[in-house]
Amino acid sequence: MKPFRRRGDEVVARFADAEASIVGLLLDQLEQLLTADPDDARGDPALDRLLPPGHEDVEVAADYRALTESALREGKADDLALVRATLPPQGGEVRLDAEQARAWLRTTNDLRLALGTRLGITADTEPPEDPAGEEGSQLTVYYWLTAVQGSLVDALAAGSGGRR
């Protein structure tokens, strides 16, 4: 991947074919998670991380979920659709305006939260020494997503007088 860079009012990156395929697969998995029947997905730690309870008190948390879950799911679905629409399926250049870039930030964050929860990522988790195994390759994808998101944050900050 060629990292995101600021070009005028847009941020631009280039994804290889395999990278675009990985993002597409992760988007599919996130969409399946978000559209799963709530009764079937109840207790799924990744979904709980994406749609947090909002309060320690069980009754208050249930009321909060009833008020917010639909809007949270819709917002995530909208962001997911926008990312999918701006990702070239066979790789290539990704050009994002400010709104699209914010959707990418939120969606890459959701992807990292879901994947990190599934992998048990903690502050002490290190990148894999051997990325060849299944867990090593999943950790590699997690850290790669972190780099994608980081380059997007840096590119956006560069356009707002922030760090370069």
C-alpha positions as a Markdown table, in Angstrom:
| # | Residue | x | y | z |
|---|---|---|---|---|
| 1 | Met | 0.0 | 0.0 | 0.0 |
| 2 | Lys | 1.1 | 3.5 | -0.8 |
| 3 | Pro | 0.0 | 5.4 | 2.4 |
| 4 | Phe | -2.6 | 8.1 | 2.4 |
| 5 | Arg | -1.2 | 11.5 | 1.5 |
| 6 | Arg | -2.9 | 14.9 | 1.2 |
| 7 | Arg | -3.5 | 16.2 | -2.3 |
| 8 | Gly | -5.4 | 19.4 | -2.2 |
| 9 | Asp | -8.8 | 18.8 | -0.7 |
| 10 | Glu | -8.5 | 15.0 | -1.0 |
| 11 | Val | -6.5 | 12.3 | 0.6 |
| 12 | Val | -5.1 | 9.7 | -1.7 |
| 13 | Ala | -3.6 | 6.2 | -1.3 |
| 14 | Arg | -2.9 | 3.2 | -3.5 |
| 15 | Phe | -3.9 | -0.3 | -2.6 |
| 16 | Ala | -2.5 | -3.5 | -4.2 |
| 17 | Asp | -4.9 | -6.0 | -5.5 |
| 18 | Ala | -4.4 | -8.3 | -2.5 |
| 19 | Glu | -4.8 | -5.4 | 0.0 |
| 20 | Ala | -8.1 | -4.3 | -1.6 |
| 21 | Ser | -9.3 | -7.9 | -1.5 |
| 22 | Ile | -8.5 | -8.2 | 2.2 |
| 23 | Val | -10.3 | -4.9 | 3.0 |
| 24 | Gly | -13.3 | -6.2 | 0.9 |
| 25 | Leu | -13.4 | -9.5 | 2.8 |
| 26 | Leu | -13.2 | -7.6 | 6.1 |
| 27 | Leu | -16.0 | -5.3 | 5.1 |
| 28 | Asp | -18.1 | -8.4 | 4.2 |
| 29 | Gln | -17.4 | -9.9 | 7.6 |
| 30 | Leu | -18.2 | -6.6 | 9.4 |
| 31 | Glu | -21.5 | -6.3 | 7.4 |
| 32 | Gln | -22.4 | -9.9 | 8.4 |
| 33 | Leu | -21.7 | -9.1 | 12.0 |
| 34 | Leu | -23.8 | -5.9 | 12.0 |
| 35 | Thr | -26.7 | -7.4 | 10.1 |
| 36 | Ala | -26.9 | -10.6 | 12.2 |
| 37 | Asp | -30.1 | -11.3 | 14.0 |
| 38 | Pro | -29.7 | -9.6 | 17.4 |
| 39 | Asp | -30.9 | -12.7 | 19.2 |
| 40 | Asp | -28.4 | -14.9 | 17.4 |
| 41 | Ala | -25.5 | -12.4 | 17.9 |
| 42 | Arg | -26.2 | -11.6 | 21.6 |
| 43 | Gly | -23.1 | -12.1 | 23.7 |
| 44 | Asp | -20.8 | -11.9 | 20.7 |
| 45 | Pro | -17.8 | -10.0 | 22.1 |
| 46 | Ala | -16.9 | -8.3 | 18.8 |
| 47 | Leu | -20.5 | -7.0 | 18.4 |
| 48 | Asp | -20.6 | -6.0 | 22.1 |
| 49 | Arg | -17.4 | -4.0 | 21.4 |
| 50 | Leu | -18.9 | -2.3 | 18.3 |
| 51 | Leu | -22.3 | -1.6 | 20.1 |
| 52 | Pro | -21.3 | -1.1 | 23.7 |
| 53 | Pro | -23.9 | -1.4 | 26.5 |
| 54 | Gly | -23.6 | 2.3 | 27.4 |
| 55 | His | -24.1 | 1.7 | 31.2 |
| 56 | Glu | -23.2 | -0.8 | 33.9 |
| 57 | Asp | -26.8 | -1.0 | 35.1 |
| 58 | Val | -28.5 | -3.7 | 33.1 |
| 59 | Glu | -31.9 | -1.9 | 32.9 |
| 60 | Val | -30.3 | 1.4 | 31.9 |
| 61 | Ala | -28.1 | -0.4 | 29.4 |
| 62 | Ala | -31.2 | -2.1 | 27.8 |
| 63 | Asp | -33.0 | 1.3 | 27.6 |
| 64 | Tyr | -29.9 | 2.9 | 26.0 |
| 65 | Arg | -29.6 | 0.0 | 23.5 |
| 66 | Ala | -33.2 | 0.4 | 22.6 |
| 67 | Leu | -32.7 | 4.1 | 21.9 |
| 68 | Thr | -29.4 | 4.0 | 20.1 |
| 69 | Glu | -28.8 | 0.6 | 18.5 |
| 70 | Ser | -30.7 | 1.2 | 15.3 |
| 71 | Ala | -29.0 | 4.5 | 14.6 |
| 72 | Leu | -25.6 | 3.0 | 15.4 |
| 73 | Arg | -26.1 | 0.1 | 13.1 |
| 74 | Glu | -27.4 | 2.5 | 10.3 |
| 75 | Gly | -24.4 | 4.8 | 10.7 |
| 76 | Lys | -22.0 | 1.9 | 10.5 |
| 77 | Ala | -23.8 | 0.4 | 7.5 |
| 78 | Asp | -23.7 | 3.8 | 5.7 |
| 79 | Asp | -20.0 | 4.2 | 6.5 |
| 80 | Leu | -19.4 | 0.6 | 5.3 |
| 81 | Ala | -21.2 | 1.3 | 2.0 |
| 82 | Leu | -19.2 | 4.4 | 1.4 |
| 83 | Val | -15.9 | 2.6 | 2.0 |
| 84 | Arg | -17.0 | -0.2 | -0.3 |
| 85 | Ala | -17.9 | 2.4 | -3.0 |
| 86 | Thr | -14.5 | 4.1 | -2.8 |
| 87 | Leu | -12.4 | 0.9 | -2.6 |
| 88 | Pro | -11.3 | -0.3 | -6.1 |
| 89 | Pro | -12.0 | -4.1 | -5.9 |
| 90 | Gln | -8.9 | -5.0 | -7.9 |
| 91 | Gly | -6.7 | -2.5 | -6.2 |
| 92 | Gly | -5.7 | 0.9 | -7.3 |
| 93 | Glu | -6.0 | 4.5 | -6.2 |
| 94 | Val | -8.4 | 5.6 | -3.4 |
| 95 | Arg | -9.3 | 9.2 | -3.5 |
| 96 | Leu | -11.3 | 10.5 | -0.6 |
| 97 | Asp | -13.0 | 13.8 | 0.2 |
| 98 | Ala | -13.4 | 14.9 | 3.9 |
| 99 | Glu | -16.7 | 13.0 | 4.4 |
| 100 | Gln | -15.4 | 9.8 | 2.8 |
| 101 | Ala | -12.2 | 10.0 | 4.8 |
| 102 | Arg | -14.2 | 10.2 | 8.0 |
| 103 | Ala | -16.2 | 7.2 | 7.0 |
| 104 | Trp | -12.9 | 5.3 | 6.3 |
| 105 | Leu | -11.6 | 6.3 | 9.7 |
| 106 | Arg | -14.8 | 5.1 | 11.5 |
| 107 | Thr | -14.9 | 1.9 | 9.5 |
| 108 | Thr | -11.2 | 1.0 | 9.8 |
| 109 | Asn | -11.7 | 1.6 | 13.6 |
| 110 | Asp | -14.7 | -0.8 | 13.6 |
| 111 | Leu | -12.6 | -3.4 | 11.6 |
| 112 | Arg | -9.8 | -3.1 | 14.1 |
| 113 | Leu | -12.1 | -3.3 | 17.1 |
| 114 | Ala | -13.8 | -6.4 | 15.8 |
| 115 | Leu | -10.6 | -8.1 | 14.7 |
| 116 | Gly | -8.7 | -7.1 | 17.8 |
| 117 | Thr | -11.5 | -8.4 | 20.0 |
| 118 | Arg | -11.5 | -11.7 | 18.1 |
| 119 | Leu | -7.7 | -12.0 | 18.4 |
| 120 | Gly | -7.6 | -10.9 | 22.1 |
| 121 | Ile | -5.4 | -7.9 | 21.3 |
| 122 | Thr | -4.1 | -6.0 | 24.4 |
| 123 | Ala | -1.7 | -3.2 | 24.9 |
| 124 | Asp | 1.0 | -5.9 | 25.4 |
| 125 | Thr | 0.4 | -7.6 | 22.1 |
| 126 | Glu | 3.3 | -7.5 | 19.8 |
| 127 | Pro | 3.4 | -7.8 | 16.0 |
| 128 | Pro | 4.0 | -11.5 | 15.0 |
| 129 | Glu | 7.6 | -12.7 | 14.6 |
| 130 | Asp | 6.4 | -15.3 | 12.0 |
| 131 | Pro | 3.4 | -14.1 | 10.0 |
| 132 | Ala | 3.1 | -17.4 | 8.2 |
| 133 | Gly | 0.7 | -19.1 | 10.6 |
| 134 | Glu | -3.0 | -18.3 | 10.8 |
| 135 | Glu | -2.7 | -16.3 | 14.0 |
| 136 | Gly | 0.4 | -14.6 | 12.7 |
| 137 | Ser | -1.4 | -13.6 | 9.4 |
| 138 | Gln | -4.4 | -12.3 | 11.3 |
| 139 | Leu | -2.2 | -10.2 | 13.6 |
| 140 | Thr | -0.4 | -8.9 | 10.5 |
| 141 | Val | -3.7 | -7.8 | 9.0 |
| 142 | Tyr | -4.5 | -6.1 | 12.3 |
| 143 | Tyr | -1.3 | -4.2 | 12.3 |
| 144 | Trp | -1.6 | -3.4 | 8.6 |
| 145 | Leu | -5.1 | -1.9 | 9.3 |
| 146 | Thr | -3.5 | 0.1 | 12.1 |
| 147 | Ala | -1.0 | 1.5 | 9.6 |
| 148 | Val | -3.7 | 2.3 | 7.0 |
| 149 | Gln | -5.7 | 4.2 | 9.7 |
| 150 | Gly | -2.6 | 5.9 | 10.9 |
| 151 | Ser | -1.6 | 7.2 | 7.5 |
| 152 | Leu | -5.2 | 8.4 | 7.0 |
| 153 | Val | -5.1 | 10.3 | 10.3 |
| 154 | Asp | -1.7 | 11.8 | 9.4 |
| 155 | Ala | -2.9 | 12.9 | 5.9 |
| 156 | Leu | -6.0 | 14.5 | 7.4 |
| 157 | Ala | -4.0 | 16.3 | 10.1 |
| 158 | Ala | -1.5 | 17.6 | 7.5 |
| 159 | Gly | -4.4 | 19.3 | 5.8 |
| 160 | Ser | -5.7 | 21.0 | 8.9 |
| 161 | Gly | -2.4 | 22.5 | 10.0 |
| 162 | Gly | -1.6 | 19.5 | 12.2 |
| 163 | Arg | 1.4 | 17.3 | 12.2 |
| 164 | Arg | 2.9 | 15.9 | 9.0 |
